[in-house]
Amino acid sequence: MSAALIVQNKGGGHGELGFQLAKNLSSNPKITSITILQDSACKDSKEPFCSYATDIPNVRVVKANLADESMTAADMQTLLGGGEAFEYVWDNASKGAEGTAGKAIIDSAKNWNSKLLTYVSSAGIYKPNGVFPMPETTPVKDSAGQVLYEKYAIENGLPFVSFRPQYIYGEKSNKWDYIDWYFDRLVRGQP
């Protein structure tokens, strides 16, 4: 059995990413169960959350306050139903290892002996240096929460992958009210 956990934030581009990941994993025969640990701050009436029941009906959704600084790995295990371990964990929500549920996610992945912890970090952690596109060797802000998350996961010896998108958009992102304006201007060569 290969269980997957997607830790999902309250929306925007990350909401799109987590939704599409769940949808993709739903058709993967190697993944036998998918759980979304959804930040309870999401607006259920907005995309992608309003599409969970129709578009990914076999995905279990558990809501939690992911900003809860006191959450521990034991709390997370209880929240997720007690006995299930997740071989694959995609953290698409944490902004750091401290001050959020991020530490509990890392500690849980270690307790579950997960095969892979994937972390959606942010290109915002790079120190601007005027070089574009930015290579992964660009220096990072050492105090950024995402950098501290990455370091904590590595220090714990987890099989770990981090990627740092700058901006995420798609059909289920809930930012269409303003993103269309920017793309319209870009394709017409306007500032």
C-alpha positions as CSV (number, residue, x, y, z in Angstrom):
1,M,0.0,0.0,0.0
2,S,1.3,3.5,-0.9
3,A,-0.4,6.2,0.9
4,A,0.1,9.9,-0.1
5,L,-0.5,12.9,2.1
6,I,-0.8,16.4,0.5
7,V,-0.6,19.2,3.0
8,Q,-2.6,22.0,1.4
9,N,-2.6,25.7,2.2
10,K,-5.6,28.0,2.0
11,G,-5.5,28.8,-1.7
12,G,-3.9,30.8,-4.5
13,G,-1.3,29.1,-6.7
14,H,-0.4,26.6,-4.0
15,G,-4.1,25.6,-3.9
16,E,-3.9,24.9,-7.6
17,L,-0.8,22.9,-7.3
18,G,-2.1,20.6,-4.5
19,F,-5.4,20.1,-6.3
20,Q,-3.7,19.1,-9.6
21,L,-1.3,16.8,-7.7
22,A,-4.2,15.0,-6.0
23,K,-6.0,14.7,-9.3
24,N,-2.9,13.3,-11.0
25,L,-2.1,10.9,-8.1
26,S,-5.7,9.6,-8.2
27,S,-5.0,8.0,-11.6
28,N,-1.7,6.5,-10.5
29,P,-2.1,2.8,-9.7
30,K,0.9,2.8,-7.4
31,I,-0.9,5.2,-5.0
32,T,-3.6,3.4,-3.1
33,S,-4.9,6.2,-0.9
34,I,-4.7,10.0,-0.9
35,T,-5.4,12.3,2.0
36,I,-5.4,16.1,1.8
37,L,-4.6,17.8,5.1
38,Q,-6.4,21.1,4.3
39,D,-5.7,24.4,6.0
40,S,-9.0,25.2,7.7
41,A,-8.5,28.9,6.7
42,C,-9.5,28.0,3.1
43,K,-12.8,29.3,1.6
44,D,-14.8,26.2,0.7
45,S,-16.8,28.2,-1.8
46,K,-13.7,29.1,-3.9
47,E,-11.6,27.1,-6.3
48,P,-10.1,24.6,-6.0
49,F,-11.8,23.6,-2.7
50,C,-15.3,23.7,-4.2
51,S,-14.2,21.1,-6.8
52,Y,-12.8,18.5,-4.4
53,A,-16.1,16.5,-4.2
54,T,-16.7,16.4,-7.9
55,D,-13.2,16.3,-9.4
56,I,-11.3,14.2,-6.8
57,P,-14.1,12.3,-5.0
58,N,-11.9,9.4,-3.8
59,V,-9.5,11.8,-1.9
60,R,-10.0,12.1,1.8
61,V,-9.9,15.7,3.1
62,V,-9.1,16.5,6.7
63,K,-9.2,20.1,7.8
64,A,-6.8,21.6,10.4
65,N,-5.4,24.9,11.5
66,L,-2.0,24.7,9.9
67,A,-1.0,28.0,11.6
68,D,-1.1,26.2,14.9
69,E,2.3,26.6,16.4
70,S,1.6,24.0,19.1
71,M,0.9,21.1,16.7
72,T,3.1,18.1,17.3
73,A,3.6,14.9,15.3
74,A,1.4,13.1,17.8
75,D,-1.4,15.7,17.3
76,M,-1.0,15.3,13.5
77,Q,-1.2,11.5,13.7
78,T,-4.4,11.8,15.8
79,L,-5.9,14.3,13.4
80,L,-5.2,12.0,10.5
81,G,-6.9,9.1,12.1
82,G,-4.2,7.4,14.3
83,G,-2.8,4.4,12.6
84,E,-2.1,5.4,9.0
85,A,1.5,6.1,7.8
86,F,2.2,8.0,4.6
87,E,4.9,6.8,2.3
88,Y,4.8,10.0,0.3
89,V,4.3,13.5,1.8
90,W,3.9,16.7,-0.2
91,D,4.0,19.7,2.0
92,N,2.4,22.5,0.0
93,A,1.6,24.7,2.9
94,S,4.3,25.3,5.4
95,K,6.2,28.6,5.5
96,G,8.8,27.2,7.9
97,A,9.7,24.6,10.5
98,E,8.7,26.8,13.4
99,G,5.5,28.9,14.0
100,T,3.4,26.6,11.9
101,A,2.5,22.9,11.6
102,G,5.7,22.5,9.4
103,K,7.8,20.9,12.2
104,A,5.0,18.5,12.9
105,I,4.8,17.5,9.3
106,I,8.6,16.9,9.1
107,D,8.5,15.0,12.4
108,S,5.6,12.9,11.2
109,A,7.3,12.0,7.9
110,K,10.2,10.8,10.0
111,N,8.0,8.8,12.3
112,W,6.2,7.2,9.3
113,N,9.5,6.4,7.7
114,S,8.3,8.1,4.5
115,K,10.0,7.3,1.2
116,L,9.9,10.9,0.2
117,L,9.1,14.3,1.6
118,T,8.5,16.9,-1.1
119,Y,8.3,20.5,-0.1
120,V,7.0,23.4,-2.1
121,S,9.2,26.2,-1.0
122,S,9.4,29.6,-2.7
123,A,11.7,31.5,-5.0
124,G,11.2,34.4,-2.6
125,I,13.9,32.9,-0.4
126,Y,16.7,33.9,-2.9
127,K,18.7,37.0,-2.3
128,P,18.1,39.2,-5.4
129,N,21.3,39.6,-7.4
130,G,20.0,40.7,-10.8
131,V,20.8,37.4,-12.6
132,F,17.8,35.9,-14.5
133,P,16.9,33.2,-14.7
134,M,18.1,32.5,-11.2
135,P,20.2,29.3,-10.9
136,E,19.7,27.2,-7.8
137,T,23.1,28.3,-6.7
138,T,21.8,31.8,-6.0
139,P,22.4,32.6,-2.3
140,V,19.3,32.3,-0.1
141,K,18.1,34.4,2.9
142,D,19.3,32.3,5.8
143,S,16.5,33.5,8.1
144,A,13.7,32.7,5.7
145,G,11.2,30.2,7.1
146,Q,11.4,28.0,4.1
147,V,15.2,27.8,4.3
148,L,14.8,26.7,8.0
149,Y,12.2,24.1,7.0
150,E,14.6,22.7,4.4
151,K,17.5,22.6,6.8
152,Y,15.3,20.9,9.5
153,A,14.2,18.2,7.0
154,I,17.7,17.5,5.9
155,E,19.0,17.5,9.5
156,N,16.4,14.8,10.2
157,G,17.8,12.6,7.5
158,L,14.6,12.5,5.4
159,P,14.6,11.6,1.7
160,F,13.8,15.2,0.7
161,V,13.1,17.2,-2.4
162,S,12.4,20.9,-2.4
163,F,11.4,23.1,-5.3
164,R,11.0,26.9,-5.3
165,P,8.4,28.2,-7.7
166,Q,8.0,31.9,-8.1
167,Y,4.4,32.0,-9.0
168,I,1.8,29.3,-9.6
169,Y,-1.4,29.7,-11.6
170,G,-3.9,27.5,-13.3
171,E,-7.5,26.8,-14.0
172,K,-8.4,26.1,-10.3
173,S,-6.3,28.9,-8.7
174,N,-8.4,31.4,-7.0
175,K,-6.5,34.4,-8.3
176,W,-8.3,34.9,-11.6
177,D,-9.8,38.2,-10.4
178,Y,-6.5,39.9,-11.0
179,I,-4.1,37.6,-12.7
180,D,-5.9,37.9,-16.1
181,W,-5.1,41.6,-16.1
182,Y,-1.4,41.0,-15.8
183,F,-1.3,38.3,-18.5
184,D,-3.3,40.4,-20.8
185,R,-0.7,43.2,-20.5
186,L,2.2,40.8,-20.9
187,V,1.0,39.3,-24.1
188,R,0.3,42.8,-25.5
189,G,3.9,44.0,-24.6
190,Q,2.6,46.5,-22.1
191,P,4.2,47.3,-18.7
